[in-house]
Amino acid sequence: MTAPTPSHPGIHSSARPDEAGRLALLHALQLLDSAPEPVFDRVTRLASRLLGAPIALFSLVDRDRQWFKSRVGTELAETPRNISFCTHAIAQREPLVINDAQHDPRFADNPLVREGLKFRFYIGVPIRSQEGHAIGTLCALDTRPRELTPDELAAFEDLAGIVADEVRRREQLGRARAHLQEADAAMRGTEARLFSIFKLASFGIALIDANTGNWLTVNAAACAILGYSEEEFRRLTFRQITHPDDVADDLALVRDLVAGRITQFERQKRYIRRDGSTVWVHTNVSLKSDETGRPEYFIVAVIDIQARKTAEHDLAALHAQLEARVEDRTRELVEANHHLTEAIGRQQQAEAALRAREAELSSILENANDVYIGIDAHGHVTAWNRQAERTFGWTAQEAAGRALDELIIPIGLREQHRRGMARYRASGQATVLGKRLELPAVRRDGSALTVEIRIHATEIDGQLTFSAFLHDISARKLAEAQREHDIRHDPLTGLLNRRALEELLPQAQARSQRHGLAFAVLFIDLDGFKAVNDRHGHDAGDALLVEVGRRLRASVRQNDSVVRLAGDEFIVVLEGQAYTMAQARTVAAKLIAELARPVALAKDAADDPDMVQVGASIGIALHAAADTPAPGDLLREADRQMYLAKEAGRGSIRPAGAETGD
Ligand SMILES: Nc1nc2c(ncn2[C@@H]2O[C@H](COP(=O)(O)OP(=O)(O)OP(=O)(O)O)[C@@H](O)[C@H]2O)c(=O)[nH]1
């Protein structure tokens, strides 16, 4: 296709307003190359006759040509556009009138003017569409130059108006036809789309006869959901395959629909599938009625919700299970919590009781009459009560953390104490634990005391602790010692007494046997003592007895024993060497000499003392190492010998040397 060439300088296709729109309309009118039509031919004939012009045309200006829809006076069907006058005529609003082309500079060179019939006159009235496109002209041509009267021009324009009206009618018809075609195409598209929706929809669609309840049409999805073929569906009513429990509700809703109370309804219901199984579906039902309002068919949309229902059911079961489990767990927790609360309560009670007990114990310990000392495994003080402070002189503050031995154990026993502690740490063995012991101790000021002590070892959380309870028994020990002393000593002279002698003699016998040494028992009875008593009084007698005792004690060796038996009777036991009777006699003699010395009895500090003198008779019993007489026999023998001595005369010793042969 070639671009239109301008027929005359100053006219360009690009300058033509909306040439493409004009051409499109021209073609749409379907006038080009069409058969002659009387409506147009009548007008061209009238035009030719009106002006007396040899040629009249209804010319359509195509892209490259002008084609004559109706022509009078020429056999030509068309001419090229570039030489056409009409191309110029359609470019202006007013009719184009050329009175003499030969003298018109726009057309003088036109081949139609210069050659052939050599046209001189032209009148062209543009034929415009409704939209204003000039599709061509009604024109007339003459070979003679001429001028039109205004009437002729007006009449020609009227004829052109007839043509334009016809064209516009065609234009309207074409537009209406096009609309119709478009609507038809749209309808066909909609129908096709609806059908494809119906066929391919993923949910079921069915039409059910409103009068019989029979399935009329079902899509593939409905067949798949319910398991019946289209054929099988058509033999069934919707009621036949609705679950019996859902029929009543379905019918009630259908009645509402038919009565116009509702326009559609949705519900979940169950159908019985072909295989007998139940399927849950969501249905949407609406009613299609004919123009008279008579119900025709129901349109039913069916969505398979079995999976959702199963999931819901499973979920509900799971929920129920979970709830039951949560309930169980909650119950267990409540129970556990209850037990825990109880246990905590008990624990708190126990702790409170323990604290009270602890306070009570520490108060008891603190205020106890006994000393309480705690020490750790290394012998360091961890507890030191008030009585400990009073007894030992160290305050609790001073004692805390110090080694116990430095505080209360006499220097001589400290090493022993340390060894004992070390042994216990190593072996767990201790001889002192749990026993009542009497031990020497020392105070802060260095003074000694005796304590009665009981030590316990306790292991708490792997920590070894020793607890010692003790009290000062020094006074008691002293009293005991005194009692012991008094039991065995004569209160007047301080010498051993008869009781001591009874213990002493068997011991002497055992020593004698052990060492193979004989010992001697000297029975001493004073001579003339009664007279001292009588003359100087009982106190003087006592003083004399004290002096006698002193002299006896001073006259024998340390390991010899001096006993006041009773009244003015004394016993001396000589030990430590193999005594013979002669040796015993020698001692006896010495004693007699000693006792015979006068004794000064002080009456008053100012007076001269009374001088008194007594004598003594001594009986001897010798105990040989091999002898085993009863101690009483030995004493009786000495007593007997003393009597013999008394009989022999005051100051005697028996047995005499002659009697024993020494
Ligand atoms: N002062 C004093 N006299 C006592 C004590 N015990 C006994 N006598 C007295 O000692 C006297 C002892 O009597 P005798 O044995 O006859 O005294 P004696 O004069 O030495 O006579 P012979 O023993 O027979 O030589 C009695 O008068 C007792 O009362 C005492 O503890 N103190």
The ligand as an ORCA input file, in Angstrom:
! r2SCAN-3c Opt
* xyz 0 1
  N      43.675    -38.360    177.842
  C      43.265    -39.490    177.310
  N      43.113    -40.572    177.971
  C      42.749    -41.728    177.436
  C      42.481    -41.798    176.103
  N      42.103    -43.092    175.741
  C      42.169    -43.820    176.884
  N      42.578    -42.995    177.943
  C      42.771    -43.386    179.310
  O      43.975    -44.118    179.390
  C      43.936    -44.869    180.505
  C      44.533    -46.206    180.180
  O      44.448    -47.020    181.252
  P      45.652    -47.888    181.600
  O      46.025    -48.729    180.425
  O      45.306    -48.574    182.831
  O      46.724    -46.913    181.920
  P      48.172    -47.137    182.665
  O      48.111    -46.202    183.669
  O      49.211    -46.938    181.593
  O      48.166    -48.610    183.079
  P      48.903    -49.855    182.450
  O      48.578    -49.846    181.026
  O      48.277    -50.983    183.078
  O      50.312    -49.622    182.588
  C      42.516    -44.936    180.922
  O      42.339    -44.136    182.140
  C      41.766    -44.304    179.848
  O      40.627    -43.556    180.288
  C      42.584    -40.609    175.314
  O      42.359    -40.584    174.092
  N      42.986    -39.483    176.003
*
